[in-house]
Amino acid sequence: MDVILQPWPWFVSGPLIAITMATLVFFGKTFGMSSNLRTLCSIGGAGKYADFFKFDWKAQKWNLTVLLGAIIGGFIAVQFLSDGSSIDLSTSTITDLKNLGFDNAGATLLPSEIYSWDNILTLKGFSILVIAGFLVGFGTRYAGGCTSGHAITGLSNLQLPSLIAVVGFFIGGLIMTHFLLPLIF
Amino acid sequence: MYGIIGSAVGLGILFLWVFKKFKVKSTEGKEINLPPKEKSFTRYILGGTIFGLGWALAGACPGPMYILLGTGISSMLLVIAAAMLGTFVYGLLKNKLPH
């Protein structure tokens, strides 16, 4: 049982992601989580402002169900499949994060320096999360997919556009990690 | 992280290859054939980089956002709302952006 309660190694989680993708494809769907953001906008009435949101969102109900499953999966993982042990981050990553001002990296899923409500209710903390979310939502639709649609499904399908997008993901990620985060924190 | 994404894509390539090789039909009776992405460079590199900036700042992409919400991190709702706003603004500007 202990093995199940500790963080699962990469050679278990990686293949599980591939199985998720293959299962969705087998059922005639695709693996693309960011499409849900467009669907949610349409449900909220965004079709009044841009044609991009005028589509039959009801045909996307299956994907909202996947979204619901992701929430439930996160709940189960933490409530029933976790013994509270730290994430197995490399020592150099923990040192780097400590230098940026993040203590106890790996002890929680996300740093309380960013995600605790105490921090969010400050102007800086609020701005960080809003800007981060905005960039994710804008960039993913501009690129036509996110990690699931491009990096997992697109690359598995050997699509050049997805490779270009994934290169972009890492350009942005590396710029943020190495140049911008040290300026922000 | 590279192990996770590497093993996911490696196995993913194998799965899709098997689907195509043996002409596996989906449960809806159609032959499995993922629609190819439209050919372009600009939208993928620009959109991808913008996404990457937010990805590294938020520490979550559009799937894990919901998973982390499920683990009890309620502040993720703010990030999800901001991501919807980002998608909405993209929808408004879509015709003016280079693709």
Contacts between the chains, C-beta under 8 A, distances in Angstrom:
chain1	res1	chain2	res2	distance
A	10	B	1	7.8
A	10	B	3	3.5
A	10	B	4	4.5
A	10	B	7	6.5
A	11	B	3	6.7
A	11	B	7	5.8
A	13	B	4	5.3
A	14	B	3	6.3
A	14	B	4	4.3
A	14	B	5	6.9
A	14	B	6	6.8
A	14	B	7	3.1
A	14	B	8	4.3
A	14	B	10	8.0
A	14	B	11	7.2
A	15	B	7	5.7
A	15	B	8	6.9
A	15	B	11	5.1
A	17	B	4	7.1
A	17	B	8	4.0
A	17	B	12	7.9
A	18	B	7	7.3
A	18	B	8	4.7
A	18	B	9	7.5
A	18	B	10	7.8
A	18	B	11	3.7
A	18	B	12	4.3
A	18	B	15	6.1
A	19	B	11	7.7
A	19	B	15	7.9
A	21	B	8	7.7
A	21	B	12	5.5
A	21	B	15	7.3
A	22	B	12	7.0
A	22	B	15	3.9
A	22	B	16	7.4
A	22	B	19	7.6
A	25	B	15	7.7
A	25	B	16	7.1
A	25	B	19	6.8
A	25	B	26	7.2
A	25	B	32	5.9
A	25	B	34	6.9
A	26	B	19	7.5
A	26	B	24	7.3
A	26	B	26	5.8
A	26	B	27	6.6
A	26	B	32	7.3
A	27	B	26	6.2
A	27	B	27	5.1
A	27	B	28	7.4
A	28	B	26	3.9
A	28	B	27	6.2
A	28	B	28	3.8
A	28	B	30	6.3
A	28	B	32	8.0
A	30	B	34	6.6
A	33	B	61	7.6
A	33	B	62	4.4
A	33	B	63	3.8
A	33	B	66	7.6
A	34	B	61	7.8
A	34	B	62	4.0
A	34	B	87	7.8
A	36	B	62	7.1
A	37	B	62	6.4
A	37	B	83	5.6
A	37	B	84	5.4
A	37	B	86	7.8
A	37	B	87	4.1
A	38	B	87	5.6
A	38	B	91	7.3
A	40	B	84	5.5
A	41	B	84	5.7
A	41	B	87	5.6
A	41	B	88	5.0
A	41	B	91	6.7
A	44	B	84	7.5
A	46	B	88	5.4
A	46	B	91	6.3
A	49	B	88	7.6
A	49	B	91	7.5
A	49	B	92	6.3
A	50	B	88	7.8
A	50	B	91	4.1
A	50	B	92	5.1
A	50	B	94	7.0
A	52	B	90	7.6
A	52	B	91	3.7
A	52	B	94	5.3
A	53	B	88	7.7
A	53	B	91	5.4
A	67	B	66	5.3
A	70	B	63	6.1
A	70	B	64	8.0
A	70	B	66	4.1
A	70	B	67	4.8
A	70	B	70	6.8
A	71	B	66	5.0
A	71	B	67	7.0
A	71	B	69	5.7
A	71	B	70	3.8
A	72	B	70	6.2
A	73	B	67	6.1
A	73	B	70	6.5
A	74	B	66	7.1
A	74	B	67	3.8
A	74	B	68	6.1
A	74	B	69	6.7
A	74	B	70	2.8
A	74	B	71	4.3
A	75	B	70	4.2
A	75	B	71	6.7
A	75	B	72	7.6
A	77	B	67	7.7
A	77	B	70	7.9
A	77	B	71	6.8
A	78	B	70	7.7
A	78	B	71	4.2
A	78	B	72	6.4
A	109	B	68	6.3
A	109	B	71	6.0
A	109	B	73	6.9
A	110	B	59	5.8
A	110	B	60	7.6
A	110	B	68	6.5
A	110	B	73	5.9
A	111	B	59	7.6
A	114	B	59	7.3
A	115	B	73	5.7
A	115	B	75	4.9
A	115	B	76	7.5
A	116	B	75	7.4
A	117	B	74	7.7
A	117	B	75	6.1
A	120	B	75	5.3
A	120	B	78	6.5
A	126	B	78	7.6
A	128	B	57	6.6
A	129	B	58	6.9
A	129	B	75	6.9
A	129	B	78	5.0
A	129	B	79	5.2
A	129	B	82	6.6
A	130	B	78	6.7
A	130	B	79	8.0
A	130	B	82	4.5
A	131	B	54	7.5
A	131	B	57	6.9
A	131	B	82	7.5
A	132	B	54	4.9
A	132	B	57	3.8
A	132	B	58	3.5
A	132	B	79	6.3
A	132	B	82	7.2
A	133	B	54	6.8
A	133	B	58	6.1
A	133	B	78	6.9
A	133	B	79	3.9
A	133	B	80	6.7
A	133	B	81	6.9
A	133	B	82	2.8
A	133	B	83	4.3
A	133	B	85	7.4
A	133	B	86	6.6
A	134	B	54	6.9
A	134	B	82	4.8
A	134	B	83	7.0
A	134	B	85	5.8
A	134	B	86	4.0
A	134	B	89	7.5
A	135	B	50	5.5
A	135	B	51	6.9
A	135	B	53	5.0
A	135	B	54	2.8
A	135	B	55	7.9
A	135	B	57	6.9
A	135	B	58	8.0
A	135	B	86	6.5
A	136	B	51	6.0
A	136	B	54	3.7
A	136	B	55	6.1
A	136	B	58	6.0
A	136	B	60	7.8
A	136	B	61	6.6
A	136	B	62	6.5
A	136	B	65	7.9
A	136	B	79	7.5
A	136	B	82	8.0
A	136	B	83	4.9
A	136	B	86	6.5
A	137	B	54	7.7
A	137	B	62	7.8
A	137	B	82	6.7
A	137	B	83	3.4
A	137	B	84	6.1
A	137	B	85	6.5
A	137	B	86	2.7
A	137	B	87	4.2
A	137	B	88	7.8
A	137	B	90	7.3
A	138	B	47	8.0
A	138	B	50	5.9
A	138	B	51	8.0
A	138	B	54	7.8
A	138	B	86	3.6
A	138	B	87	6.8
A	138	B	89	6.0
A	138	B	90	4.9
A	139	B	47	5.1
A	139	B	48	6.9
A	139	B	49	7.3
A	139	B	50	3.3
A	139	B	51	3.0
A	139	B	52	7.2
A	139	B	53	7.2
A	139	B	54	6.0
A	139	B	86	7.4
A	140	B	47	7.1
A	140	B	51	4.9
A	140	B	61	7.7
A	140	B	62	6.0
A	140	B	83	7.9
A	140	B	87	7.4
A	141	B	47	7.3
A	141	B	86	7.6
A	141	B	87	4.9
A	141	B	90	4.3
A	141	B	91	7.3
A	142	B	43	5.9
A	142	B	46	6.4
A	142	B	47	3.0
A	142	B	50	6.3
A	142	B	51	7.6
A	142	B	90	5.7
A	142	B	97	6.7
A	143	B	43	6.3
A	143	B	44	5.4
A	143	B	46	7.7
A	143	B	47	2.9
A	143	B	48	4.6
A	143	B	50	7.7
A	143	B	51	5.7
A	144	B	37	6.4
A	144	B	38	7.7
A	144	B	43	6.7
A	144	B	44	7.2
A	144	B	47	7.0
A	145	B	37	7.7
A	146	B	51	6.5
A	146	B	61	5.2
A	146	B	62	4.7
A	146	B	63	7.3
A	147	B	55	7.7
A	147	B	61	4.4
A	147	B	62	7.5
A	147	B	63	6.7
A	148	B	61	7.8
A	148	B	62	7.5
A	148	B	63	5.3
A	150	B	48	7.6
A	151	B	5	6.3
A	151	B	9	7.2
A	152	B	5	7.8
A	152	B	8	5.7
A	152	B	9	6.5
A	152	B	12	5.9
A	153	B	12	7.3
A	153	B	34	6.9
A	154	B	37	6.4
A	155	B	9	4.8
A	155	B	12	7.2
A	155	B	13	7.6
A	156	B	9	5.7
A	156	B	12	3.0
A	156	B	13	5.0
A	156	B	15	7.0
A	156	B	16	5.1
A	157	B	16	5.6
A	157	B	34	5.0
A	158	B	13	6.9
A	159	B	36	6.4
A	159	B	37	5.3
A	160	B	39	7.8
A	161	B	37	3.9
A	161	B	38	7.1
A	161	B	39	6.6
A	161	B	40	6.6
A	161	B	44	5.3
A	162	B	37	6.3
A	162	B	44	7.8
A	164	B	41	6.1
A	164	B	44	4.0
A	164	B	45	5.6
A	164	B	48	6.9
A	165	B	44	4.1
A	165	B	45	7.6
A	165	B	47	6.8
A	165	B	48	4.1
A	165	B	51	7.9
A	166	B	48	6.8
A	167	B	45	7.0
A	167	B	48	6.7
A	168	B	44	6.1
A	168	B	45	4.7
A	168	B	46	7.1
A	168	B	47	6.7
A	168	B	48	2.0
A	168	B	49	4.4
A	168	B	50	8.0
A	168	B	51	7.0
A	168	B	52	6.1
A	169	B	48	5.1
A	169	B	49	7.7
A	169	B	51	5.9
A	169	B	52	4.3
A	169	B	55	6.4
A	170	B	52	6.2
A	171	B	45	7.7
A	171	B	48	7.2
A	171	B	49	4.8
A	171	B	52	6.0
A	172	B	48	6.8
A	172	B	49	4.1
A	172	B	50	6.4
A	172	B	51	6.2
A	172	B	52	2.2
A	172	B	53	4.1
A	172	B	54	7.6
A	172	B	55	6.8
A	172	B	56	6.9
A	173	B	52	4.1
A	173	B	53	7.5
A	173	B	55	5.6
A	173	B	56	4.3
A	174	B	52	7.7
A	174	B	56	7.8
A	175	B	49	7.6
A	175	B	52	7.4
A	175	B	53	6.5
A	176	B	52	7.0
A	176	B	53	4.9
A	176	B	55	7.8
A	176	B	56	3.6
A	176	B	57	5.5
A	177	B	56	5.1
A	180	B	53	7.4
A	180	B	57	7.5
A	181	B	56	7.3
A	181	B	57	7.4
